[in-house]
Each structure stands twice: as structure tokens, then as C-alpha cells.
Amino acid sequence: MPFPPSPRARSGPRRRSLLAVAPAALALTGCTGGDSGGPAGDGPAAADRARARAARDSEGLVERYDAVIAARPGLAGRLRPLREEVARHAKAFGGGRKASPSPSPSASASSAASPSPSAVVPGNDKDALAGLAAAEKELADRRAKALGGVPGELARLLASVAAAGAAHVYLLTEGDA
């Protein structure tokens, strides 16, 4: 005995129709893993510029960590692991000239003697940590905004490093709470 038809008529496409059409629709819209949707024609040169900028930004952040560690030695134990991670980020982006894994005493002294304008260290621990947290947050936000204009692998690296920066902000601001 067959089942009686449903009392209401179905409107719209059925599930099988959607499943059959979905792959074709994706192919027509140009969804591929290779293109980031960035500006046409920039290609590798734009990615190289973005990678170099990210490396410089990480190196600058390492300098800030070095300045704070030199000026506020009591924070060194808390900051050194974060600084080392930022140095690894710089290296991952192809940098690393200024972002050696651990600062030498002479490098720390020279950083403290002539800090860059962005590496001026506040007079107390709380403000020094807040300054580092602000720098980490600003950089993480900038990297998150840059994701759409870079190719896939670089976008994944930027996203990962931006997430790490957000975690650093938490550790710098809420870590003792």
C-alpha cells in the first residue's frame, strides 16, 4: 500500500537538487584555493610587500619588548616567553635581523640607551604592560584587516599570528587577574 501524497505541496527546490547543483555553482563563482580575491595584477609582489611589512612590524614589537625588559627587569620573566614568540613570528615572515631569540645584554643596554620613539617605556610596570598590550592589539587588528588582500598561505600565517597577538594582549592585561 503506497503512502498518500502530502497534503501540502512542496515549494522550492528539493535537497537532492541542491546537492547536485552546489558543486557547479561553486565552480561558476570561481571558488579556488589559489586566489585570495586581492587586487588583480599585484600577485607575488604584493604578497612579498605584505610579508616584509609583517616581518618589520614583528621586529619592531621585539624592540618594544626589549626596551621594556631592559627598563623593567622585574617583568623579564613574564615578558621573555612572549618576546621569543614575537621573534619567531618575525622569522616566519622572513625577518629576523633584529629579532634574535634572546636579547644579549649589550643589545638590551643599547635599546635602553637609545630607544626608538615607539619604544619609550612608562615609569611603572602596569603602564609598561599596558603599552605592550596596546601595541600587540594594534598590530593584531592591522593583520586581521590585511587578510583579504594576501594569498592563502600568507593569509593563514597572518591570521595565526594575529590570534597569537590577541592571546598576548590577554596575557599582558588579564594574566595576573
C-alpha positions as CSV (number, residue, x, y, z in Angstrom):
1,M,0.0,0.0,0.0
2,P,1.6,3.3,-1.1
3,F,1.8,6.3,1.1
4,P,-0.7,9.0,0.3
5,P,0.8,12.2,-1.0
6,S,1.5,15.0,1.4
7,P,-1.5,17.3,1.9
8,R,0.7,20.4,1.2
9,A,2.6,21.0,-2.0
10,R,6.3,21.4,-1.7
11,S,7.6,24.8,-2.7
12,G,11.2,25.4,-3.7
13,P,14.0,23.0,-4.7
14,R,14.4,19.6,-3.1
15,R,17.5,18.6,-1.2
16,R,18.8,16.4,-4.0
17,S,18.5,19.2,-6.5
18,L,20.6,21.5,-4.2
19,L,23.2,18.9,-3.6
20,A,23.5,18.3,-7.4
21,V,23.7,22.0,-8.2
22,A,26.0,23.2,-5.4
23,P,29.3,22.0,-6.9
24,A,28.5,23.5,-10.3
25,A,27.6,26.8,-8.6
26,L,30.9,26.9,-6.7
27,A,32.8,26.3,-10.0
28,L,30.9,29.1,-11.7
29,T,31.6,31.6,-9.0
30,G,35.4,30.9,-9.2
31,C,36.0,29.5,-5.7
32,T,39.5,28.2,-5.8
33,G,42.2,27.8,-3.2
34,G,44.9,29.7,-5.1
35,D,43.4,33.2,-5.3
36,S,42.9,35.4,-2.3
37,G,40.5,37.8,-4.0
38,G,43.0,40.6,-3.7
39,P,43.7,43.2,-6.4
40,A,44.3,41.7,-9.8
41,G,47.8,42.1,-11.2
42,D,49.7,42.7,-7.9
43,G,50.3,38.9,-7.4
44,P,53.6,37.9,-5.8
45,A,54.9,41.4,-5.5
46,A,52.0,42.4,-3.2
47,A,52.4,39.3,-1.1
48,D,56.2,40.0,-0.8
49,R,55.5,43.5,0.4
50,A,52.9,42.3,2.9
51,R,55.3,39.6,4.2
52,A,58.1,42.2,4.5
53,R,55.8,44.6,6.3
54,A,54.7,41.9,8.7
55,A,58.3,41.0,9.4
56,R,59.2,44.6,10.1
57,D,56.2,45.0,12.4
58,S,57.2,41.9,14.4
59,E,60.8,43.1,14.6
60,G,59.5,46.5,15.9
61,L,57.5,44.7,18.5
62,V,60.5,42.7,19.6
63,E,62.3,46.0,20.1
64,R,59.5,47.2,22.3
65,Y,59.7,44.1,24.4
66,D,63.5,44.5,24.6
67,A,63.1,48.1,25.8
68,V,60.5,47.1,28.4
69,I,62.6,44.2,29.6
70,A,65.7,46.5,29.9
71,A,63.8,49.2,31.7
72,R,61.7,47.0,33.9
73,P,63.8,43.9,34.8
74,G,61.2,42.7,37.2
75,L,58.9,41.9,34.2
76,A,61.6,39.9,32.3
77,G,60.3,36.5,33.5
78,R,56.8,37.3,32.3
79,L,57.7,39.0,29.1
80,R,60.6,36.9,27.8
81,P,58.4,34.0,26.5
82,L,56.1,36.5,24.7
83,R,59.1,38.3,23.2
84,E,60.6,35.0,22.0
85,E,57.3,34.1,20.3
86,V,57.2,37.5,18.6
87,A,60.8,36.9,17.4
88,R,59.6,33.6,15.9
89,H,56.8,35.4,14.1
90,A,59.3,37.8,12.6
91,K,61.4,34.9,11.4
92,A,58.3,33.1,10.0
93,F,57.6,36.2,7.9
94,G,61.2,36.2,6.6
95,G,62.7,38.7,9.0
96,G,64.9,38.1,11.9
97,R,67.7,40.6,11.6
98,K,66.7,42.4,14.8
99,A,64.6,39.6,16.3
100,S,67.2,37.2,17.6
101,P,65.7,34.6,20.0
102,S,67.1,36.2,23.1
103,P,68.5,39.7,23.6
104,S,72.1,40.0,24.5
105,P,73.0,42.2,27.5
106,S,74.7,44.7,25.1
107,A,71.6,44.8,22.8
108,S,69.4,45.4,25.8
109,A,71.6,48.2,27.1
110,S,71.8,49.8,23.7
111,S,68.0,49.6,23.4
112,A,67.6,51.2,26.7
113,A,70.2,53.9,25.9
114,S,68.7,54.9,22.7
115,P,65.1,53.7,22.5
116,S,63.1,54.3,19.3
117,P,60.2,56.8,19.7
118,S,57.8,53.9,19.8
119,A,59.8,52.1,22.5
120,V,59.6,54.7,25.2
121,V,58.9,52.7,28.4
122,P,56.5,54.1,31.0
123,G,57.7,54.5,34.6
124,N,55.7,51.7,36.2
125,D,55.0,48.0,35.5
126,K,51.3,48.4,34.9
127,D,51.7,51.1,32.3
128,A,54.6,49.3,30.6
129,L,52.4,46.2,30.3
130,A,49.5,48.3,29.0
131,G,51.8,49.9,26.4
132,L,52.9,46.5,25.2
133,A,49.3,45.2,25.2
134,A,48.2,48.2,23.1
135,A,51.0,47.6,20.6
136,E,50.1,43.9,20.3
137,K,46.4,44.8,19.9
138,E,47.0,47.4,17.2
139,L,49.3,45.0,15.3
140,A,46.8,42.1,15.6
141,D,44.0,44.3,14.3
142,R,46.1,45.5,11.4
143,R,47.0,42.0,10.4
144,A,43.4,40.8,10.7
145,K,42.4,43.6,8.3
146,A,45.1,42.7,5.8
147,L,43.9,39.1,5.4
148,G,41.7,39.8,2.4
149,G,44.5,41.2,0.3
150,V,47.1,38.4,0.5
151,P,47.3,34.9,-0.9
152,G,46.1,31.9,1.0
153,E,49.3,30.7,2.8
154,L,50.3,34.2,3.9
155,A,46.7,34.9,5.0
156,R,46.8,31.8,7.2
157,L,50.1,32.9,8.7
158,L,48.8,36.4,9.3
159,A,45.6,35.0,10.9
160,S,47.6,32.7,13.1
161,V,50.0,35.5,14.2
162,A,47.1,37.9,14.8
163,A,45.4,35.3,17.0
164,A,48.7,34.9,18.9
165,G,48.9,38.7,19.3
166,A,45.3,38.7,20.7
167,A,46.4,36.0,23.2
168,H,49.4,38.2,24.1
169,V,47.1,41.1,24.8
170,Y,45.1,38.9,27.2
171,L,48.2,37.7,28.9
172,L,49.6,41.2,29.3
173,T,46.3,42.7,30.6
174,E,44.5,39.8,32.3
175,G,47.3,37.4,33.1
176,D,47.5,38.2,36.8
177,A,43.8,38.6,37.4
